[in-house]
Amino acid sequence: MATDGRGRVIVRDGSWGFFFLLAYLGAAIYFISVSDGSFWGVILGLLQAIVWPVYVTYQTLLLLLGG
């Protein structure tokens, strides 16, 4: 029996993707609701929803490391 050297890869990351989608949607709703409602305010809210975990991680590390 000959094989061609390829293996099967099964990726099971669907549940984390759904969690991150919910987190993004929640953050987007929050940041858009506190914006002034203008076009650029909504765009800024969507961008803030993408990067808010960076700020949370940074502030958490500051608290933990005593900086």
N, CA, C and O atoms as a printed pandas DataFrame, in Angstrom:
     atom_number atom_name residue_name chain_id  residue_number  x_coord  y_coord  z_coord
0              1         N          MET        A               1    0.845   -1.162    0.000
1              2        CA          MET        A               1    0.000    0.000    0.000
2              3         C          MET        A               1    0.900    1.239    0.000
3              4         O          MET        A               1    1.718    1.405    0.904
4              5         N          ALA        A               2    0.759    2.094   -0.989
5              6        CA          ALA        A               2    1.590    3.291   -1.119
6              7         C          ALA        A               2    0.880    4.491   -0.508
7              8         O          ALA        A               2   -0.335    4.647   -0.628
8              9         N          THR        A               3    1.669    5.331    0.149
9             10        CA          THR        A               3    1.124    6.575    0.690
10            11         C          THR        A               3    1.859    7.741    0.055
11            12         O          THR        A               3    3.013    7.616   -0.356
12            13         N          ASP        A               4    1.189    8.858   -0.020
13            14        CA          ASP        A               4    1.813   10.019   -0.648
14            15         C          ASP        A               4    2.457   10.967    0.365
15            16         O          ASP        A               4    2.922   12.037   -0.027
16            17         N          GLY        A               5    2.502   10.620    1.630
17            18        CA          GLY        A               5    3.198   11.414    2.639
18            19         C          GLY        A               5    2.378   12.542    3.224
19            20         O          GLY        A               5    2.885   13.301    4.050
20            21         N          ARG        A               6    1.137   12.673    2.824
21            22        CA          ARG        A               6    0.293   13.736    3.369
22            23         C          ARG        A               6   -0.500   13.205    4.557
23            24         O          ARG        A               6   -0.981   12.072    4.544
24            25         N          GLY        A               7   -0.626   14.026    5.561
25            26        CA          GLY        A               7   -1.417   13.655    6.730
26            27         C          GLY        A               7   -2.668   14.501    6.800
27            28         O          GLY        A               7   -2.814   15.481    6.070
28            29         N          ARG        A               8   -3.543   14.124    7.660
29            30        CA          ARG        A               8   -4.784   14.862    7.838
30            31         C          ARG        A               8   -4.641   15.769    9.064
31            32         O          ARG        A               8   -4.190   15.331   10.122
32            33         N          VAL        A               9   -5.028   17.023    8.908
33            34        CA          VAL        A               9   -4.973   17.994    9.994
34            35         C          VAL        A               9   -6.397   18.412   10.315
35            36         O          VAL        A               9   -7.144   18.846    9.437
36            37         N          ILE        A              10   -6.760   18.278   11.569
37            38        CA          ILE        A              10   -8.092   18.672   12.012
38            39         C          ILE        A              10   -7.937   19.841   12.981
39            40         O          ILE        A              10   -7.276   19.722   14.012
40            41         N          VAL        A              11   -8.551   20.963   12.638
41            42        CA          VAL        A              11   -8.480   22.157   13.460
42            43         C          VAL        A              11   -9.827   22.336   14.150
43            44         O          VAL        A              11  -10.869   22.370   13.496
44            45         N          ARG        A              12   -9.800   22.450   15.468
45            46        CA          ARG        A              12  -11.041   22.595   16.235
46            47         C          ARG        A              12  -11.006   23.881   17.046
47            48         O          ARG        A              12  -11.051   23.852   18.275
48            49         N          ASP        A              13  -10.927   25.003   16.351
49            50        CA          ASP        A              13  -10.872   26.295   17.021
50            51         C          ASP        A              13  -12.174   27.068   16.878
51            52         O          ASP        A              13  -12.188   28.278   17.104
52            53         N          GLY        A              14  -13.239   26.426   16.521
53            54        CA          GLY        A              14  -14.494   27.117   16.276
54            55         C          GLY        A              14  -15.057   27.793   17.499
55            56         O          GLY        A              14  -15.599   28.893   17.388
56            57         N          SER        A              15  -14.951   27.182   18.664
57            58        CA          SER        A              15  -15.536   27.787   19.856
58            59         C          SER        A              15  -14.808   29.070   20.253
59            60         O          SER        A              15  -15.451   30.019   20.703
60            61         N          TRP        A              16  -13.490   29.123   20.101
61            62        CA          TRP        A              16  -12.754   30.351   20.421
62            63         C          TRP        A              16  -13.077   31.453   19.428
63            64         O          TRP        A              16  -13.179   32.619   19.810
64            65         N          GLY        A              17  -13.235   31.108   18.187
65            66        CA          GLY        A              17  -13.602   32.107   17.184
66            67         C          GLY        A              17  -14.943   32.734   17.489
67            68         O          GLY        A              17  -15.122   33.941   17.329
68            69         N          PHE        A              18  -15.894   31.915   17.930
69            70        CA          PHE        A              18  -17.203   32.429   18.297
70            71         C          PHE        A              18  -17.106   33.337   19.515
71            72         O          PHE        A              18  -17.771   34.372   19.568
72            73         N          PHE        A              19  -16.285   32.965   20.495
73            74        CA          PHE        A              19  -16.090   33.797   21.682
74            75         C          PHE        A              19  -15.505   35.155   21.300
75            76         O          PHE        A              19  -15.963   36.188   21.788
76            77         N          PHE        A              20  -14.494   35.158   20.427
77            78        CA          PHE        A              20  -13.884   36.417   20.016
78            79         C          PHE        A              20  -14.852   37.266   19.192
79            80         O          PHE        A              20  -14.820   38.494   19.271
80            81         N          LEU        A              21  -15.707   36.621   18.407
81            82        CA          LEU        A              21  -16.717   37.367   17.663
82            83         C          LEU        A              21  -17.693   38.046   18.613
83            84         O          LEU        A              21  -18.032   39.215   18.424
84            85         N          LEU        A              22  -18.145   37.327   19.628
85            86        CA          LEU        A              22  -19.049   37.929   20.612
86            87         C          LEU        A              22  -18.377   39.069   21.364
87            88         O          LEU        A              22  -19.002   40.099   21.616
88            89         N          ALA        A              23  -17.107   38.893   21.726
89            90        CA          ALA        A              23  -16.377   39.952   22.426
90            91         C          ALA        A              23  -16.243   41.188   21.542
91            92         O          ALA        A              23  -16.403   42.311   22.019
92            93         N          TYR        A              24  -15.948   40.988   20.249
93            94        CA          TYR        A              24  -15.828   42.120   19.330
94            95         C          TYR        A              24  -17.165   42.838   19.168
95            96         O          TYR        A              24  -17.222   44.067   19.194
96            97         N          LEU        A              25  -18.229   42.074   19.003
97            98        CA          LEU        A              25  -19.542   42.693   18.824
98            99         C          LEU        A              25  -19.953   43.490   20.064
99           100         O          LEU        A              25  -20.484   44.595   19.951
100          101         N          GLY        A              26  -19.704   42.925   21.239
101          102        CA          GLY        A              26  -20.027   43.644   22.461
102          103         C          GLY        A              26  -19.227   44.923   22.601
103          104         O          GLY        A              26  -19.770   45.962   22.977
104          105         N          ALA        A              27  -17.939   44.855   22.300
105          106        CA          ALA        A              27  -17.095   46.048   22.375
106          107         C          ALA        A              27  -17.507   47.072   21.323
107          108         O          ALA        A              27  -17.519   48.272   21.596
108          109         N          ALA        A              28  -17.844   46.608   20.128
109          110        CA          ALA        A              28  -18.258   47.533   19.068
110          111         C          ALA        A              28  -19.547   48.248   19.456
111          112         O          ALA        A              28  -19.674   49.454   19.246
112          113         N          ILE        A              29  -20.502   47.516   20.021
113          114        CA          ILE        A              29  -21.750   48.146   20.453
114          115         C          ILE        A              29  -21.466   49.181   21.537
115          116         O          ILE        A              29  -22.028   50.276   21.516
116          117         N          TYR        A              30  -20.600   48.838   22.480
117          118        CA          TYR        A              30  -20.281   49.784   23.553
118          119         C          TYR        A              30  -19.613   51.041   22.998
119          120         O          TYR        A              30  -20.055   52.152   23.290
120          121         N          PHE        A              31  -18.552   50.880   22.200
121          122        CA          PHE        A              31  -17.797   52.041   21.730
122          123         C          PHE        A              31  -18.618   52.895   20.772
123          124         O          PHE        A              31  -18.456   54.115   20.751
124          125         N          ILE        A              32  -19.487   52.290   19.986
125          126        CA          ILE        A              32  -20.341   53.076   19.097
126          127         C          ILE        A              32  -21.398   53.825   19.904
127          128         O          ILE        A              32  -21.753   54.955   19.570
128          129         N          SER        A              33  -21.904   53.191   20.972
129          130        CA          SER        A              33  -22.934   53.854   21.773
130          131         C          SER        A              33  -22.393   55.065   22.535
131          132         O          SER        A              33  -23.144   56.001   22.811
132          133         N          VAL        A              34  -21.106   55.063   22.878
133          134        CA          VAL        A              34  -20.537   56.215   23.581
134          135         C          VAL        A              34  -19.926   57.236   22.630
135          136         O          VAL        A              34  -19.417   58.264   23.077
136          137         N          SER        A              35  -19.966   56.972   21.323
137          138        CA          SER        A              35  -19.455   57.949   20.362
138          139         C          SER        A              35  -20.520   59.017   20.110
139          140         O          SER        A              35  -21.644   58.907   20.599
140          141         N          ASP        A              36  -20.163   60.037   19.354
141          142        CA          ASP        A              36  -21.109   61.120   19.076
142          143         C          ASP        A              36  -22.069   60.789   17.938
143          144         O          ASP        A              36  -22.961   61.586   17.648
144          145         N          GLY        A              37  -21.915   59.646   17.288
145          146        CA          GLY        A              37  -22.832   59.217   16.243
146          147         C          GLY        A              37  -22.452   59.654   14.845
147          148         O          GLY        A              37  -23.132   59.305   13.880
148          149         N          SER        A              38  -21.365   60.421   14.720
149          150        CA          SER        A              38  -20.930   60.824   13.392
150          151         C          SER        A              38  -20.270   59.644   12.685
151          152         O          SER        A              38  -19.976   58.624   13.307
152          153         N          PHE        A              39  -20.042   59.787   11.399
153          154        CA          PHE        A              39  -19.423   58.711   10.620
154          155         C          PHE        A              39  -18.071   58.337   11.190
155          156         O          PHE        A              39  -17.791   57.159   11.410
156          157         N          TRP        A              40  -17.229   59.337   11.431
157          158        CA          TRP        A              40  -15.886   59.050   11.937
158          159         C          TRP        A              40  -15.916   58.566   13.378
159          160         O          TRP        A              40  -15.023   57.832   13.802
160          161         N          GLY        A              41  -16.925   58.965   14.134
161          162        CA          GLY        A              41  -17.082   58.447   15.490
162          163         C          GLY        A              41  -17.393   56.957   15.482
163          164         O          GLY        A              41  -16.895   56.206   16.321
164          165         N          VAL        A              42  -18.225   56.533   14.523
165          166        CA          VAL        A              42  -18.547   55.109   14.396
166          167         C          VAL        A              42  -17.322   54.322   13.929
167          168         O          VAL        A              42  -17.048   53.235   14.436
168          169         N          ILE        A              43  -16.587   54.874   12.963
169          170        CA          ILE        A              43  -15.366   54.202   12.478
170          171         C          ILE        A              43  -14.362   54.073   13.614
171          172         O          ILE        A              43  -13.747   53.020   13.781
172          173         N          LEU        A              44  -14.190   55.131   14.395
173          174        CA          LEU        A              44  -13.276   55.077   15.537
174          175         C          LEU        A              44  -13.743   54.052   16.563
175          176         O          LEU        A              44  -12.920   53.352   17.153
176          177         N          GLY        A              45  -15.045   53.954   16.782
177          178        CA          GLY        A              45  -15.584   52.951   17.697
178          179         C          GLY        A              45  -15.291   51.537   17.233
179          180         O          GLY        A              45  -14.963   50.672   18.046
180          181         N          LEU        A              46  -15.407   51.293   15.934
181          182        CA          LEU        A              46  -15.094   49.961   15.397
182          183         C          LEU        A              46  -13.607   49.641   15.543
183          184         O          LEU        A              46  -13.241   48.505   15.842
184          185         N          LEU        A              47  -12.758   50.634   15.334
185          186        CA          LEU        A              47  -11.316   50.415   15.502
186          187         C          LEU        A              47  -10.961   50.190   16.966
187          188         O          LEU        A              47  -10.106   49.359   17.274
188          189         N          GLN        A              48  -11.601   50.915   17.862
189          190        CA          GLN        A              48  -11.360   50.713   19.291
190          191         C          GLN        A              48  -11.798   49.322   19.721
191          192         O          GLN        A              48  -11.174   48.715   20.591
192          193         N          ALA        A              49  -12.870   48.811   19.115
193          194        CA          ALA        A              49  -13.349   47.469   19.454
194          195         C          ALA        A              49  -12.332   46.403   19.054
195          196         O          ALA        A              49  -12.290   45.330   19.656
196          197         N          ILE        A              50  -11.519   46.688   18.050
197          198        CA          ILE        A              50  -10.501   45.730   17.624
198          199         C          ILE        A              50   -9.343   45.701   18.616
199          200         O          ILE        A              50   -8.830   44.626   18.928
200          201         N          VAL        A              51   -8.921   46.866   19.118
201          202        CA          VAL        A              51   -7.680   46.932   19.892
202          203         C          VAL        A              51   -7.872   47.010   21.399
203          204         O          VAL        A              51   -6.876   47.099   22.118
204          205         N          TRP        A              52   -9.110   46.982   21.923
205          206        CA          TRP        A              52   -9.284   47.122   23.367
206          207         C          TRP        A              52   -8.608   46.022   24.170
207          208         O          TRP        A              52   -8.188   46.307   25.291
208          209         N          PRO        A              53   -8.465   44.774   23.688
209          210        CA          PRO        A              53   -7.765   43.774   24.507
210          211         C          PRO        A              53   -6.306   44.136   24.786
211          212         O          PRO        A              53   -5.745   43.721   25.800
212          213         N          VAL        A              54   -5.694   44.906   23.890
213          214        CA          VAL        A              54   -4.311   45.338   24.099
214          215         C          VAL        A              54   -4.227   46.238   25.326
215          216         O          VAL        A              54   -3.324   46.082   26.149
216          217         N          TYR        A              55   -5.146   47.166   25.453
217          218        CA          TYR        A              55   -5.149   48.065   26.601
218          219         C          TYR        A              55   -5.444   47.321   27.894
219          220         O          TYR        A              55   -4.835   47.607   28.924
220          221         N          VAL        A              56   -6.366   46.374   27.854
221          222        CA          VAL        A              56   -6.689   45.596   29.048
222          223         C          VAL        A              56   -5.480   44.782   29.495
223          224         O          VAL        A              56   -5.170   44.728   30.685
224          225         N          THR        A              57   -4.804   44.155   28.554
225          226        CA          THR        A              57   -3.614   43.371   28.880
226          227         C          THR        A              57   -2.518   44.258   29.459
227          228         O          THR        A              57   -1.868   43.887   30.436
228          229         N          TYR        A              58   -2.315   45.417   28.863
229          230        CA          TYR        A              58   -1.285   46.346   29.343
230          231         C          TYR        A              58   -1.584   46.806   30.775
231          232         O          TYR        A              58   -0.696   46.800   31.629
232          233         N          GLN        A              59   -2.824   47.202   31.033
233          234        CA          GLN        A              59   -3.178   47.660   32.380
234          235         C          GLN        A              59   -3.091   46.523   33.408
235          236         O          GLN        A              59   -2.690   46.746   34.550
236          237         N          THR        A              60   -3.464   45.322   33.004
237          238        CA          THR        A              60   -3.359   44.165   33.902
238          239         C          THR        A              60   -1.907   43.884   34.260
239          240         O          THR        A              60   -1.588   43.633   35.422
240          241         N          LEU        A              61   -1.026   43.926   33.263
241          242        CA          LEU        A              61    0.391   43.698   33.528
242          243         C          LEU        A              61    0.975   44.793   34.425
243          244         O          LEU        A              61    1.815   44.517   35.281
244          245         N          LEU        A              62    0.529   46.030   34.225
245          246        CA          LEU        A              62    0.991   47.103   35.102
246          247         C          LEU        A              62    0.583   46.845   36.541
247          248         O          LEU        A              62    1.376   47.060   37.458
248          249         N          LEU        A              63   -0.639   46.388   36.749
249          250        CA          LEU        A              63   -1.088   46.100   38.112
250          251         C          LEU        A              63   -0.331   44.925   38.717
251          252         O          LEU        A              63    0.048   44.963   39.887
252          253         N          LEU        A              64   -0.111   43.884   37.921
253          254        CA          LEU        A              64    0.563   42.700   38.428
254          255         C          LEU        A              64    2.038   42.923   38.718
255          256         O          LEU        A              64    2.575   42.404   39.697
256          257         N          LEU        A              65    2.691   43.701   37.857
257          258        CA          LEU        A              65    4.133   43.909   38.008
258          259         C          LEU        A              65    4.462   45.150   38.829
259          260         O          LEU        A              65    5.631   45.425   39.098
260          261         N          GLY        A              66    3.451   45.888   39.222
261          262        CA          GLY        A              66    3.685   47.044   40.093
262          263         C          GLY        A              66    4.349   48.214   39.395
263          264         O          GLY        A              66    5.092   48.972   40.019
264          265         N          GLY        A              67    4.089   48.369   38.101
265          266        CA          GLY        A              67    4.715   49.455   37.335
266          267         C          GLY        A              67    3.965   50.663   37.444
267          268         O          GLY        A              67    4.346   51.680   36.864
